[in-house]
């Protein structure tokens, strides 16, 4: 083959070699599904729908939210971890994702390594709430009572191994005030017990207690985040009340199966960031007690790893039985 024919053959080969890539459809070319691991109509479901609808508009494809509730969100996490890493199956993970990694002896996936993070979506604090008739007027009074009689001051939460529960265990340790945990079957049951006077205080998300605070039936003594919650600006943080460094917030964010192509992750990240700037989306998240906040994929991965380490230590220190 002479030089001219060789060059021509190479050009033809190069053209054919690019055909498969050129023929590949642009992502996305069909509907995307977001799994979330809690009951339909709950906070996780609402967050997934708020962000998903807006992202779907920009991506040009519908985003369908499906609930796979049970086992602390691990059923949905398992589905996504095992899915094809093509960007069409996502997980709306919450703070419970890291808690489950700390609490369960074995899971069918690795909490961090089996997922590619897309972006955080929202953070929200918990509230420490007492009955309106409670003798406790501020949080330091709760701490003093627990220090004076270790293990006698009780607090209620949504259940053993919930983020609320671990927030209470961390609080007791950092405040050096041993307290008794009383688990209930969800926030609604804990709230009922508090209103009935069965437990001195509960740790709960704002959405579970705000209506009763506004009705004057409950009082919030503290918020658990690093800054005061805008929904109750007059309520100080735990850190402001002699427990410096205390910061517990739950969060929600989008994840994909490990191995999802980086350009797909970057596209999803960019569209998440845009959606979080839409006023209606931000308002919806704020109405649920949250703060709209995105991240880079690497920032989210580092955050989830830190959360996993922290809760693993809390579970060990509190001697909470592994499940």
C-alpha positions as CSV (number, residue, x, y, z in Angstrom):
1,X,0.0,0.0,0.0
2,X,1.5,3.4,-1.0
3,X,1.5,6.3,1.3
4,X,-1.5,8.0,-0.2
5,X,-3.7,4.9,0.0
6,X,-2.5,4.3,3.6
7,X,-3.5,7.8,4.7
8,X,-6.9,7.4,3.0
9,X,-7.5,4.1,4.7
10,X,-6.6,5.6,8.0
11,X,-9.1,8.4,7.5
12,X,-11.8,6.0,6.6
13,X,-11.0,3.8,9.6
14,X,-11.1,6.8,11.9
15,X,-14.5,7.9,10.6
16,X,-16.0,4.5,11.2
17,X,-14.4,4.3,14.6
18,X,-16.2,7.4,15.7
19,X,-19.6,6.2,14.5
20,X,-20.6,4.3,17.7
21,X,-19.8,7.3,19.9
22,X,-21.6,9.7,17.6
23,X,-24.6,7.3,17.5
24,X,-24.9,7.2,21.3
25,X,-27.9,9.1,22.5
26,X,-27.4,12.2,24.6
27,X,-28.1,11.7,28.3
28,X,-30.8,11.5,29.3
29,X,-33.0,9.9,26.6
30,X,-35.6,8.4,28.8
31,X,-37.2,8.8,32.3
32,X,-35.0,8.9,35.4
33,X,-36.1,7.2,38.6
34,X,-35.3,8.4,42.1
35,X,-35.8,5.9,44.9
36,X,-36.4,7.0,48.4
37,X,-36.6,4.7,51.4
38,X,-39.5,6.1,53.5
39,X,-43.2,6.3,53.4
40,X,-44.9,8.0,50.4
41,X,-45.9,11.6,51.4
42,X,-43.2,11.9,54.0
43,X,-40.3,14.4,54.1
44,X,-38.0,12.3,51.9
45,X,-40.7,11.8,49.4
46,X,-41.5,15.5,49.3
47,X,-37.9,16.5,49.0
48,X,-37.3,14.0,46.1
49,X,-40.4,15.3,44.2
50,X,-39.5,19.0,44.8
51,X,-36.0,18.6,43.3
52,X,-37.0,16.0,40.8
53,X,-39.7,17.9,39.1
54,X,-37.4,20.9,38.5
55,X,-34.5,18.8,37.4
56,X,-36.8,17.0,35.0
57,X,-37.7,20.2,33.3
58,X,-34.1,21.1,32.6
59,X,-33.1,17.5,31.6
60,X,-36.0,17.2,29.2
61,X,-37.1,13.9,30.7
62,X,-39.6,13.0,33.5
63,X,-38.1,12.1,36.9
64,X,-40.2,9.5,38.7
65,X,-40.1,9.2,42.5
66,X,-40.7,5.7,43.9
67,X,-40.9,4.8,47.6
68,X,-39.3,1.6,48.8
69,X,-39.9,2.0,52.5
70,X,-38.6,-0.1,55.3
71,X,-35.4,-1.1,57.2
72,X,-34.4,2.5,57.8
73,X,-34.1,3.3,54.2
74,X,-31.7,0.4,53.4
75,X,-34.1,-1.3,51.0
76,X,-34.0,1.6,48.6
77,X,-30.3,2.0,49.1
78,X,-29.8,-1.7,48.1
79,X,-31.9,-1.2,45.0
80,X,-29.8,1.7,43.8
81,X,-26.4,0.2,44.8
82,X,-27.3,-2.8,42.6
83,X,-28.7,-0.8,39.7
84,X,-26.9,-0.3,36.4
85,X,-24.6,2.7,36.8
86,X,-26.0,4.7,33.8
87,X,-27.6,7.7,35.5
88,X,-31.2,6.5,35.2
89,X,-31.5,5.2,38.8
90,X,-30.8,7.6,41.7
91,X,-31.2,7.5,45.4
92,X,-32.6,10.3,47.6
93,X,-30.5,9.5,50.6
94,X,-31.1,11.1,54.0
95,X,-29.0,11.3,57.2
96,X,-30.3,7.8,58.0
97,X,-28.1,6.4,55.3
98,X,-25.0,7.0,57.4
99,X,-26.8,6.0,60.6
100,X,-27.7,2.6,59.0
101,X,-24.1,2.1,58.1
102,X,-23.1,2.6,61.7
103,X,-26.0,0.6,63.2
104,X,-26.3,-2.6,61.0
105,X,-23.9,-5.4,61.4
106,X,-24.1,-6.3,57.7
107,X,-25.6,-4.5,54.8
108,X,-25.8,-5.6,51.1
109,X,-23.9,-2.5,50.1
110,X,-21.0,-0.3,51.3
111,X,-22.4,3.0,52.7
112,X,-19.9,5.2,50.8
113,X,-17.9,3.0,48.3
114,X,-20.9,1.6,46.5
115,X,-22.3,5.0,45.6
116,X,-21.3,8.0,43.5
117,X,-22.5,11.1,45.1
118,X,-24.3,13.7,43.1
119,X,-25.1,16.6,45.4
120,X,-26.6,17.4,48.8
121,X,-30.0,19.0,48.6
122,X,-31.0,20.2,52.0
123,X,-30.0,20.2,55.7
124,X,-32.3,20.5,58.6
125,X,-31.9,20.6,62.4
126,X,-33.8,18.8,65.1
127,X,-35.6,20.6,67.9
128,X,-35.5,19.8,71.6
129,X,-39.1,20.3,72.7
130,X,-40.9,20.2,76.0
131,X,-44.6,20.4,77.0
132,X,-45.8,23.9,77.5
133,X,-46.4,23.1,81.2
134,X,-42.9,21.7,81.7
135,X,-40.8,22.8,84.7
136,X,-37.8,23.2,82.3
137,X,-37.6,26.7,81.1
138,X,-34.3,26.3,79.2
139,X,-32.0,23.6,78.1
140,X,-29.3,24.1,80.7
141,X,-32.0,23.2,83.3
142,X,-32.4,19.9,81.5
143,X,-28.7,19.3,81.6
144,X,-28.4,20.2,85.3
145,X,-31.2,17.8,86.2
146,X,-29.6,15.0,84.3
147,X,-26.2,15.6,85.9
148,X,-27.8,15.7,89.4
149,X,-29.6,12.4,88.9
150,X,-27.9,10.5,86.0
151,X,-30.2,8.3,83.9
152,X,-33.4,9.7,85.4
153,X,-34.2,12.4,82.8
154,X,-35.8,10.8,79.8
155,X,-36.1,11.9,76.2
156,X,-38.3,10.4,73.5
157,X,-37.5,9.9,69.8
158,X,-38.8,8.2,66.7
159,X,-37.1,4.9,67.6
160,X,-34.0,3.0,68.5
161,X,-31.2,3.7,66.0
162,X,-33.0,6.8,64.5
163,X,-30.9,9.9,63.8
164,X,-32.9,11.5,66.6
165,X,-31.8,8.7,69.0
166,X,-28.1,9.1,68.1
167,X,-28.4,12.8,68.4
168,X,-29.6,12.3,72.0
169,X,-26.8,9.9,72.8
170,X,-24.2,12.3,71.4
171,X,-25.8,15.2,73.4
172,X,-25.7,13.2,76.6
173,X,-22.0,12.4,76.1
174,X,-20.9,15.9,75.1
175,X,-23.0,17.5,78.0
176,X,-21.7,14.9,80.5
177,X,-25.4,14.4,81.4
178,X,-26.5,10.8,81.2
179,X,-30.1,10.5,80.1
180,X,-32.6,7.8,79.4
181,X,-33.8,7.1,75.9
182,X,-37.4,6.2,75.4
183,X,-38.1,5.0,71.8
184,X,-41.4,5.3,70.1
185,X,-42.7,4.1,66.8
186,X,-42.2,7.3,64.8
187,X,-42.3,11.0,65.5
188,X,-46.1,11.1,65.8
189,X,-46.0,8.6,68.7
190,X,-43.2,10.5,70.5
191,X,-45.2,13.7,70.1
192,X,-48.3,12.1,71.6
193,X,-46.3,10.9,74.6
194,X,-44.9,14.4,75.1
195,X,-48.3,16.1,74.9
196,X,-49.6,13.5,77.4
197,X,-46.8,14.2,79.8
198,X,-45.3,10.7,79.5
199,X,-41.8,12.0,78.7
200,X,-40.0,15.2,79.7
201,X,-38.8,16.1,76.2
202,X,-38.4,14.8,72.7
203,X,-35.9,15.3,69.9
204,X,-37.8,15.8,66.6
205,X,-37.7,17.5,63.2
206,X,-39.5,20.8,62.9
207,X,-42.2,19.4,60.7
208,X,-43.3,17.1,63.5
209,X,-43.8,19.7,66.2
210,X,-44.2,23.2,64.7
211,X,-48.0,23.2,64.6
212,X,-48.1,22.4,68.3
213,X,-45.4,25.0,69.1
214,X,-47.5,27.6,67.2
215,X,-50.6,26.5,69.1
216,X,-48.8,27.0,72.4
217,X,-48.9,23.4,73.4
218,X,-45.1,22.9,73.2
219,X,-42.0,25.0,73.8
220,X,-38.7,24.6,71.9
221,X,-35.7,24.8,74.2
222,X,-33.0,24.4,71.6
223,X,-32.1,23.6,68.0
224,X,-29.4,21.1,67.2
225,X,-27.7,22.9,64.3
226,X,-24.7,25.2,64.3
227,X,-26.9,28.3,63.8
228,X,-30.3,29.2,65.0
229,X,-33.0,27.9,62.8
230,X,-34.8,30.7,60.9
231,X,-38.2,29.2,61.6
232,X,-37.6,29.9,65.4
233,X,-35.0,32.6,65.5
234,X,-35.6,33.2,69.2
235,X,-34.6,29.6,70.2
236,X,-30.9,29.2,70.9
237,X,-28.8,26.3,69.6
238,X,-27.5,23.6,71.9
239,X,-24.0,24.8,71.3
240,X,-25.0,28.3,72.7
241,X,-26.2,26.6,75.9
242,X,-23.0,25.3,77.4
243,X,-22.4,22.4,74.9
244,X,-19.9,23.9,72.5
245,X,-19.3,22.2,69.3
246,X,-22.6,20.3,69.3
247,X,-24.0,20.1,65.7
248,X,-26.4,17.5,64.5
249,X,-28.4,18.0,61.4
250,X,-30.1,15.6,59.2
251,X,-29.7,16.0,55.4
252,X,-30.9,14.7,52.1
253,X,-28.9,14.3,48.9
254,X,-28.8,12.5,45.6
255,X,-26.6,9.4,45.0
256,X,-26.1,7.1,42.0
257,X,-24.6,3.6,41.8
258,X,-20.8,3.5,41.9
259,X,-19.3,3.6,38.4
260,X,-21.8,6.0,36.9
261,X,-19.9,8.0,34.2
262,X,-18.4,11.2,35.5
263,X,-20.0,13.3,32.8
264,X,-23.4,12.1,33.9
265,X,-22.6,12.8,37.5
266,X,-21.5,16.3,36.6
267,X,-24.6,16.9,34.5
268,X,-26.9,15.8,37.4
269,X,-24.8,17.9,39.8
270,X,-25.2,21.0,37.6
271,X,-29.0,20.5,37.3
272,X,-29.4,20.0,41.0
273,X,-27.6,23.2,41.7
274,X,-29.8,25.1,39.2
275,X,-33.0,23.5,40.7
276,X,-31.9,24.7,44.2
277,X,-31.9,28.2,43.0
278,X,-35.5,28.1,42.0
279,X,-37.6,30.1,44.5
280,X,-40.4,27.6,44.6
281,X,-38.0,24.7,45.4
282,X,-36.2,26.7,48.1
283,X,-39.5,27.6,49.6
284,X,-40.8,24.0,49.6
285,X,-37.6,22.9,51.4
286,X,-37.8,25.7,53.9
287,X,-41.5,24.8,54.6
288,X,-40.2,21.4,55.6
289,X,-37.8,23.0,58.1
290,X,-34.8,22.6,55.8
291,X,-32.1,24.8,54.2
292,X,-31.5,24.4,50.5
293,X,-27.8,23.6,50.0
294,X,-26.0,21.9,47.2
295,X,-22.5,20.6,47.1
296,X,-19.9,19.1,44.7
297,X,-19.9,15.3,44.4
298,X,-16.6,15.2,46.3
299,X,-17.9,17.4,49.1
300,X,-20.9,15.1,49.6
301,X,-18.8,12.0,49.6
302,X,-16.5,13.5,52.3
303,X,-19.5,14.5,54.3
304,X,-21.2,11.1,54.2
305,X,-17.9,9.5,55.2
306,X,-17.6,11.8,58.2
307,X,-21.1,11.1,59.3
308,X,-20.5,7.4,59.1
309,X,-17.4,7.7,61.2
310,X,-19.2,9.9,63.8
311,X,-22.2,7.7,64.2
312,X,-20.2,4.5,64.3
313,X,-18.3,6.0,67.3
314,X,-21.6,7.1,69.0
315,X,-23.1,3.6,68.6
316,X,-20.0,2.1,70.1
317,X,-19.8,4.6,73.0
318,X,-23.5,4.3,73.8
319,X,-23.3,0.4,73.5
320,X,-26.3,0.4,71.2
321,X,-26.9,-3.1,70.0
322,X,-26.0,-3.7,66.4
323,X,-28.9,-4.8,64.3
